[in-house]
């Protein structure tokens, strides 16, 4: 089965709400941000993710229903809830 090429499945996409100030304040208008360039920027049209040349599948977290490890913002280190 092919990977669905959408914003939710892209390794570079992160919820805007998880970004630093002032970007996170735009989360209602731009729910997703892209870090493909190394710096978070709002995704204005998520349908464009399907044809983006930088789209790449997310790394599996290993835990059913868990958020991808790159979205983890906890400080628990080896005891991370995503393992």
SULWO-V225278 format. One record per backbone hydrogen bond with DSSP energy under -1.0 kcal/mol. CO is the residue of the C=O (numbers start at 1). NH is the residue of the N-H. E is the energy in kcal/mol with one decimal. If there is no record, write none. Layout:
# SULWO-V225278
co nh e
CO NH E
CO NH E
This chain:
# SULWO-V225278
co nh e
4 6 -1.6
9 58 -1.6
10 13 -1.0
12 35 -2.3
14 33 -2.9
15 18 -1.7
16 19 -2.0
20 24 -1.6
22 25 -1.3
23 26 -2.3
24 27 -1.6
26 30 -3.1
31 16 -2.4
32 43 -2.8
33 14 -2.6
34 41 -1.4
35 38 -1.8
41 34 -2.9
45 48 -1.5
46 49 -1.2
47 50 -1.1
48 51 -1.3
52 55 -1.1
56 11 -3.1
63 66 -2.2
68 71 -2.3
69 72 -1.5
76 79 -1.9
77 80 -1.6
80 83 -1.6
